[in-house]
Amino acid sequence: MKKLPFLLLLLLSNQLCSQTDPSQRITAFCQQQQNEWLQEFISFVRLPNTPLNEYHTRLNTTFMVNLMRSSGIERVQLLSASSPNVPPAIYGEVNVPGATRTIVLYAHYDGQPADSTRWYPGWHPFRPLIVEGNPSTGYKPVEENSMTRKPSPDWRITGRGSADDKAGVFAIIKAYQTLRQLNIKPTVNLKFFFEGEEEVGSTHLPEILTRHASLLKSDGWIICDGPEHASGAPQMFLGVRGDAGMELTVYGSNRPLHSGHYGNWAPNPALLLSHLLVSMKNLNGQVLINNFYDSITPLNTDEQAALDALPVMDNDLKRSLGFSRAEAGSRGLSASLLLPSLNINGIQSAATGVLASNIIPSIATATLDLRLVPGIDYQVQQQRVEDHIREQGFYITSGIPTDEERKKYDRIIQVKRKSGYNAQKTPIDHPLAVAVIQALRQHTQNRLLVVPLMGGSLPLYMFRQFAGAYPITVPIANYDNNQHAENENLRLGNLWTGIEKMAALMRM
C-alpha cells in the first residue's frame, strides 16, 4: 500500500483535530450563531433597566427567565428578599455528573439611570443601534443592507446596559447553550445568579445570599463585569476597590442675595466649598486628609509581579481622552488604582450660562466619591473626611441649619454619608484563582493579564462574607464602552469572545 505524503497526513490530522477540539468547535458554533444572537441581544438591550423600577425589572426578569430555560438551564427561579418591591435575583443551575467543584456565574441586569438628552443625536439609551467607528473617529450607523451579512467584530451596539452588564448576562447564558448544543460536558457544576440591584449598591444582596445560602453553596464565584484592558488584551481581576459616597452642602445666607448690594460682605458658600475641596487634595493627586492612606494592605510578591507585567497604556490613553498631564503626575494608571481615592463627582451652586444671575448663592453642594482598597474600612474613611472638615473650621449638621445654628456658627455644612462597602481581593494562590488563571491562559494562548485590583467597585466582599466563597472577576466589555455615562456601547467582537471565555471557564 502506497504511503500518503507527510504533508497530506499532517493536513488530515489538523482537520481531525479541528473537528474534535472543543475550543475550535465552540468558536465555529459561535460564528454560525452571530446573526441570530445579535437580534436576541438587541431585544435584551431594548428593555429599560432603570434601577428599582418595578415595570423595568419585570420586563428584564421575564426575558432572562425565558432565555435561560430555552438554553437548557435547570431550576430557574427568582430569589427574593423579604422586603416588597426589591428586584429579585434570577437563579438557575446545571449539575454535572462526576463534577467535584461548583462555581456560581454572576452578572447584573440593572443599569445606571440614563438621560437621553445627553446622548449623541439619533442615539437613545433604550433604542439600540448598530454603529461602526470609535470614540476617536466618531460613529455612523451601519447601513441596513449590511446587516444581512456576518456582523463585523468592530461594529458596536449602543444602549444603556449593553456593556454594563447585560453583556455579562447574555455571554454566560449563551456559553452554556453552546456547550449543550455541541454536547460538550462542563467539568464543574454550574449555578447562575443574575442580580437586579447592583447599580444602587446591592442593598438587599446580603439578605438574598443569606436566605438562599444552601442553594448558593459553591467553591467560588465568577463575576462577569467590567472592561478589558486598554491594550485590548484579555484580563481578569483578583479583586475590586470598595466605594463610599458623601454629599456636602455649605450654607451662606438664608436666601440668595444681590451681588452688588451684598458682595464683598455676605459669605459665598460656593467659595467656601471650593476652598474646602482644595484643602482635601493637591494638584498632584495626593489626598491631604490625615490618615487617608493608613492601613493599606500591600501586594505580595506574586501580585506585584502580575502588576509589573501589565502593559503601560498611559500615553495612548491620554491622547485618546484628550489631556496631557495625569493628575497623579509620574505615577502610572495601574499603580494609581491600588490607592484609595477622593473624587469630586459634581459641584452645584445657583445657575450658569444663560440662566446665570447676579446673586450670591445661599447654598453650594458637592458630591464626593471615595474609592477604597483592601485594609481600609469605608466608614473609617468617611469619618476621616468629616474630621478634616471640622479641622477646617466647619460646624457639621445632619440637616438644614436652624436659626440658632446660623447665629452661632460662621461656617455651616451639612454632611450626608451614603452607603458603601469595602474592597475585596482573592489571594492569587487560592484554588479558584489558580484554576481560572490556568483556564484563561490556555484559552487566550497565554495573553491573559492578571490584575490585582480593578479600578471600579463591586460589592464582592458580600460573596465572601455572606456566601462563604471567594469571587474572581472576568470582564468581557471593551475598555471604551462608556459605562455609567451617556453613549454606552459594546463592541460585538467582545461579546462573541466573551461567550467563548465563559464557556472556557465552564470547562476549567
Disulfide bonds with the S-S distance in Angstrom:
none
